[in-house]
Amino acid sequence: MQKNELHKFNLPDVPGVYLFKQGRKVLYVGKATSLRDRVRSYFDDDLIATRGPRVVDMVTKADRVVYETTPTVLEALVREAALIRLYHPPANTEGKDDKTFLYTVITYEEIPRVLIMRGKDIDFKAKHTTDGQKIKAFYGPFPSGTQLREGLRLIRRIFPFFDTEKPIGTKSKHQTAKIEFNTQIRQYPRVFSVQEYSRTIRHVMLFLSGRGKELRATLEKDMHRAAKEERFEDASAARRELFALDHIQDVSLIKDERLEDAREKQGSARIEAYDTAHLSGTNAIGVMTVILGGVPSKKEYRTFRIRGVQKNDDIASLKEILSRRLGHPEWQLPQAIVVDGGTTHKKAAEGILKEAGVNNIPVVAVVKDERHRPREVIGAQRACVTEADAVLANSEAHRFSLARHRAARSRNIRVR
């Protein structure tokens, strides 16, 4: 398939799943925040360098793309897993062992639990785990563990479930279960009952199997039936679940997908570095610089005017500029973030990332000596970046902040 053929498939700018096909054969299944932009990325000039020969071969063989839209990115995530399991597309599964994939498992118990397990720990034919736990259902494979965990966190906010390591006790007429349930799932609004929990698990199973439309129809039916029977509390609960399904705040999943894209493109690893400069001892600006594949990408540099910090407080300034940067979801997320300073600065940046729900971008700190020369690099190995790239990013941020500092003395500069 060629790039100039894409227009005939009318790919929309919405979440969903896409399938590359050769005749009737499904070659590859993927999910997207934007179907249009994601599929276009397979026709970039650097595809072989960023995705490897297997994906290039798949795109070459494909003669069409089909897609399904989904209301949310979360539903695209579970639909992708369902389609991979259905079709076993070679570009998704060849050269990979099912045992390494992650699955979501519903245990076969009076009070079922929803667990994440690797394929090596599941006997799929016998429907039990390798340690003998019976399985009611399993879903997957899920290519991204990070996105699976985030997806389950979002689902659990709508349909609360147990994910404890050990089974839930049912002694004293489920008193133990009630205590544990209310302790673990604080947002659950009502008294625990096994019957109601079973209903919740059925809804989780419908969602995880990629049957979002059927789940919505079930909830609507439950809502109308409860209202007709004057069970107004039940009707209200179903209405809240319907609303939540259509208004899932899956911003973190969108960010995770962009981060996965960045990491797939190993030859173009993106590092962002931040620094601040004070103007006349009172005002301050912050800068963001970008290193892409070991080379400064100057067109992506940004300047921020520090607004909420009264004094020369580097930590507060760092927190402000990083928070404002994360308020731009249209900017690609980096593989790592580099800050100027030591452990305190590193922890401050990590705290802002955590508050924003972005927990998987590592932070690297570059410690300077009294002459402002790099003395130590903290966290580079964990971030999978070289110390040389971290120092380059830091030096570029310092150089750019000084340049903007000087420019600001003589004229107004464009800042965010």
C-alpha positions in Angstrom: 0.0 0.0 0.0 1.2 3.5 -0.8 0.6 6.7 1.1 -1.4 8.3 -1.7 -4.0 5.5 -1.3 -4.9 6.6 2.2 -7.5 9.2 1.2 -9.9 6.5 -0.1 -10.3 5.0 3.4 -11.7 8.2 5.0 -9.9 7.8 8.3 -11.5 10.0 11.0 -9.7 12.1 13.6 -11.3 10.1 16.5 -10.3 7.1 18.8 -10.7 3.6 17.5 -9.0 0.4 16.2 -7.6 -0.1 12.8 -6.8 -3.3 10.8 -4.2 -3.6 8.0 -5.5 -6.3 5.7 -4.3 -8.3 2.6 -7.5 -9.5 1.0 -9.4 -11.2 3.8 -6.3 -11.8 5.9 -5.7 -9.5 8.9 -2.0 -8.6 9.0 -2.0 -6.1 12.0 -4.4 -4.7 14.6 -3.7 -1.4 16.4 -5.5 1.2 18.5 -5.4 5.0 18.2 -6.3 8.2 19.8 -6.7 9.6 16.3 -7.2 6.9 13.6 -6.3 9.4 10.9 -2.9 10.5 12.4 -2.0 7.0 13.7 -2.4 5.2 10.3 -0.6 8.0 8.5 2.4 7.4 10.7 2.9 4.0 9.0 3.9 5.9 5.8 6.6 8.1 7.3 9.9 8.1 5.5 11.8 6.7 8.6 9.4 3.8 9.2 12.1 1.1 8.8 14.3 2.8 11.3 11.6 3.5 13.8 9.4 0.4 13.6 11.6 -2.3 12.0 11.4 -4.5 8.9 8.4 -6.6 10.0 6.1 -3.5 10.1 7.5 -2.2 6.8 6.8 -5.7 5.3 3.3 -5.6 6.7 2.5 -2.2 5.2 3.9 -3.2 1.8 1.7 -6.4 1.7 -1.5 -4.6 2.9 -4.0 -3.6 0.3 -6.5 -1.9 2.5 -7.2 -0.5 6.0 -10.5 -1.0 7.9 -11.4 0.6 11.2 -13.9 0.8 14.0 -14.4 4.0 15.9 -14.9 3.9 19.7 -16.3 6.5 22.1 -13.1 6.6 24.1 -9.5 5.6 24.0 -10.2 3.2 26.8 -12.6 1.2 24.7 -10.1 1.2 21.8 -7.6 -0.4 24.2 -9.9 -3.3 25.1 -11.2 -3.7 21.5 -7.6 -4.0 20.2 -7.0 -6.9 22.6 -10.2 -8.6 21.6 -9.3 -8.4 17.9 -5.7 -9.6 18.4 -7.1 -12.6 20.2 -9.7 -13.2 17.4 -7.4 -12.9 14.4 -3.8 -13.6 15.7 -2.4 -11.1 13.2 1.2 -12.1 12.2 2.6 -8.6 12.6 1.3 -8.5 16.2 2.2 -12.0 17.2 4.9 -13.5 15.0 8.2 -14.1 16.9 6.4 -13.5 20.2 5.5 -16.1 22.8 1.9 -15.9 24.2 3.5 -16.5 27.6 5.0 -13.1 27.7 1.8 -11.2 27.0 -0.3 -9.7 29.7 -4.0 -10.8 30.2 -6.8 -9.7 32.5 -8.3 -12.6 34.4 -11.6 -12.9 36.2 -11.3 -15.5 38.9 -14.0 -18.3 39.4 -15.0 -17.5 42.9 -18.1 -16.5 44.8 -16.6 -13.1 45.0 -14.5 -12.8 41.8 -11.4 -10.8 41.5 -10.0 -9.0 38.5 -6.3 -9.6 38.1 -3.4 -8.9 35.7 -1.4 -12.0 34.8 1.2 -13.1 32.2 0.3 -15.8 29.8 3.0 -18.1 31.3 0.9 -18.2 34.5 -2.4 -19.3 32.7 -3.5 -22.7 31.4 -5.8 -21.4 28.7 -7.4 -24.8 27.8 -8.1 -25.9 31.4 -9.1 -22.3 32.4 -7.1 -22.1 35.5 -3.9 -20.5 36.7 -0.7 -22.5 37.0 -1.1 -22.4 40.8 -4.6 -24.0 40.5 -6.9 -21.0 40.7 -10.0 -21.5 38.5 -10.7 -18.8 35.9 -14.1 -17.5 34.9 -12.8 -15.6 31.9 -9.7 -14.0 30.5 -9.1 -11.1 28.1 -6.1 -10.2 26.0 -3.4 -10.2 25.0 -2.6 -6.6 25.8 0.5 -5.3 24.1 1.2 -2.5 26.7 1.3 -3.3 30.4 1.3 0.4 31.3 -1.9 1.1 29.4 -3.6 -2.1 30.7 -3.0 -1.0 34.3 -4.2 2.5 33.6 -7.2 1.1 31.7 -8.2 -1.1 34.6 -7.8 1.8 37.0 -10.3 3.8 34.9 -12.8 0.9 34.6 -12.6 0.3 38.4 -13.8 3.9 39.0 -17.0 3.0 37.2 -17.5 -0.6 38.1 -15.6 -1.2 41.5 -14.0 -4.6 41.7 -11.5 -6.5 43.9 -8.0 -7.0 42.7 -6.5 -8.4 45.9 -3.7 -11.0 45.8 -5.6 -13.4 48.0 -9.3 -14.5 47.7 -11.9 -12.6 49.6 -13.4 -14.3 52.6 -17.1 -14.9 53.0 -17.5 -15.9 56.6 -20.2 -14.5 58.9 -22.6 -13.9 56.0 -20.0 -12.0 53.9 -19.1 -9.7 56.7 -15.4 -10.1 56.0 -16.1 -9.3 52.3 -18.0 -6.2 53.2 -15.3 -4.9 55.4 -12.5 -5.5 52.8 -14.7 -4.2 50.0 -15.5 -0.9 51.7 -11.8 -0.6 52.8 -10.3 -1.2 49.3 -13.0 0.6 47.2 -13.8 3.7 49.1 -15.9 5.3 46.4 -18.4 2.5 46.4 -21.6 4.2 47.6 -23.6 1.4 49.1 -23.6 -1.7 51.3 -21.8 -4.6 49.8 -23.9 -7.6 48.6 -22.7 -10.6 46.6 -25.6 -10.3 44.2 -24.9 -6.7 43.3 -21.2 -7.4 43.0 -22.0 -10.2 40.6 -23.8 -7.7 38.4 -20.8 -5.4 38.5 -18.5 -8.2 37.4 -20.8 -9.0 34.5 -20.5 -5.4 33.4 -16.7 -5.5 33.7 -16.7 -8.7 31.6 -18.8 -7.1 28.9 -16.5 -4.1 28.8 -13.3 -6.1 28.7 -14.6 -8.2 25.9 -14.9 -5.1 23.8 -18.7 -5.1 23.8 -19.3 -1.5 24.9 -22.5 -1.1 22.9 -24.0 -4.1 24.5 -23.0 -2.9 27.9 -24.7 0.5 27.3 -27.8 -1.3 26.1 -27.8 -3.4 29.3 -27.4 -0.4 31.6 -30.2 1.5 29.8 -32.5 -1.6 30.2 -31.6 -1.9 33.9 -32.2 1.8 34.4 -35.7 1.8 32.8 -36.7 -1.4 34.6 -35.6 -0.1 38.0 -37.5 3.2 37.4 -40.6 1.3 36.4 -40.4 -0.8 39.6 -39.7 2.4 41.6 -36.2 1.2 42.6 -35.0 4.8 42.2 -31.6 4.2 43.9 -30.8 1.4 41.4 -32.0 3.5 38.5 -29.8 6.4 39.6 -26.8 4.0 39.9 -27.3 2.8 36.3 -27.6 6.3 35.1 -24.3 7.3 36.8 -22.6 4.3 35.2 -23.9 5.2 31.7 -22.8 8.8 32.1 -19.3 7.7 33.4 -18.9 5.4 30.4 -19.4 8.3 28.0 -17.3 10.8 29.9 -14.2 8.8 30.8 -11.3 11.1 31.4 -8.7 9.0 29.7 -6.2 11.8 29.2 -3.5 9.6 30.9 -4.1 6.8 28.3 -3.7 9.4 25.5 -0.4 10.5 27.1 0.7 6.9 27.6 0.0 6.1 23.9 2.1 9.1 22.8 4.9 8.0 25.1 4.8 4.5 23.7 5.1 6.0 20.2 8.2 7.9 21.3 9.7 4.8 22.7 9.0 2.8 19.6 11.1 5.3 17.7 14.3 4.4 19.5 16.4 6.1 16.8 14.5 9.3 17.6 14.4 9.2 21.4 13.1 12.5 22.7 14.6 14.2 25.8 13.2 17.4 27.3 15.3 19.6 29.5 14.1 22.5 31.7 15.9 25.5 33.2 15.1 28.9 34.6 16.6 32.4 34.5 15.9 35.3 36.7 15.4 38.8 35.3 16.7 41.7 37.5 16.3 39.5 40.6 12.5 39.6 40.5 10.8 38.3 37.4 11.8 34.9 35.9 11.5 32.9 32.8 11.6 29.1 32.2 12.7 27.3 29.1 12.1 23.8 27.6 14.6 22.4 25.1 14.4 19.2 23.1 17.0 16.7 22.1 15.8 14.3 19.4 17.9 11.3 18.6 20.9 13.0 20.2 20.5 16.3 18.2 18.9 19.6 19.4 15.5 20.2 17.9 15.4 24.0 18.1 12.0 24.4 16.5 10.5 22.7 19.5 12.1 25.0 22.1 9.7 26.9 24.3 9.9 29.8 26.7 7.5 30.4 29.7 7.1 33.5 31.8 7.0 32.5 35.5 3.7 33.9 36.8 3.0 32.3 40.2 6.4 32.7 41.9 7.2 35.9 43.8 10.8 35.1 44.8 13.8 33.5 43.1 12.5 30.0 44.0 14.0 27.5 41.5 11.9 24.6 42.8 8.6 26.5 42.5 9.6 27.8 39.1 10.4 24.3 37.9 7.0 23.0 39.1 5.2 25.8 37.4 6.8 25.5 34.0 6.5 21.7 34.0 2.8 21.9 35.0 2.1 24.3 32.2 4.1 22.1 29.7 1.9 19.1 30.7 -1.1 21.2 29.9 -0.2 20.9 26.2 -1.4 17.4 25.2 -0.7 18.3 21.5 3.1 18.3 22.3 4.7 14.8 22.0 5.7 13.4 25.4 9.4 12.7 25.9 11.2 9.5 26.8 12.9 11.3 29.7 13.0 14.7 31.4 16.2 16.4 32.5 16.3 19.0 35.2 19.1 21.2 36.5 19.9 20.4 40.2 20.0 17.5 42.5 17.7 15.0 44.2 15.3 17.8 45.5 14.7 19.1 41.9 14.3 15.5 40.6 11.7 14.7 43.3 9.8 18.0 42.6 9.5 17.2 38.9 8.4 13.6 39.7 5.8 15.0 42.0 4.3 17.2 39.2 4.3 14.2 36.8 2.5 12.1 39.3 -0.1 14.7 39.9 -0.8 14.9 36.2 -1.2 11.1 36.0 2.0 10.6 34.0 3.9 8.1 36.1 6.1 6.5 33.5 8.4 9.4 32.3 11.7 9.1 34.3 13.4 12.2 35.5 17.2 12.8 35.3 19.0 15.4 37.4 22.3 17.0 36.4 24.2 18.2 39.4 26.7 21.1 38.9 29.9 22.0 40.7 30.8 25.5 41.9 31.8 26.5 38.4 28.5 25.3 37.0 30.1 22.3 35.3 28.3 18.9 35.4 29.6 16.9 38.4 27.0 14.0 38.6 24.1 12.7 36.6 21.3 11.1 38.7 18.9 8.6 37.1 20.2 8.3 33.6 20.5 4.5 33.7 16.9 4.0 34.8 15.7 6.5 32.1 17.6 4.5 29.5 19.4 7.6 28.2 23.2 8.1 28.2 24.8 10.5 30.5 26.2 12.3 27.5 22.7 13.0 26.1 21.4 14.1 29.6 24.3 16.6 29.9 23.8 17.8 26.3 20.1 18.4 27.0 20.9 20.2 30.3 23.6 22.4 28.7 21.3 23.3 25.8 18.6 24.4 28.3 21.1 26.5 30.3 22.4 28.1 27.1 18.9 28.8 25.8 17.7 30.3 29.1 20.7 32.6 29.2 20.0 33.7 25.6 16.4 34.4 26.4 17.5 36.2 29.6 19.7 38.6 27.6 17.0 39.2 25.0 14.5 40.0 27.6 16.6 42.9 28.9 16.3 44.8 25.7 13.0 43.8 24.3 9.8 41.9 25.1 10.1 38.2 24.2 7.3 35.9 23.2 6.6 33.6 26.1 3.8 31.3 27.1 
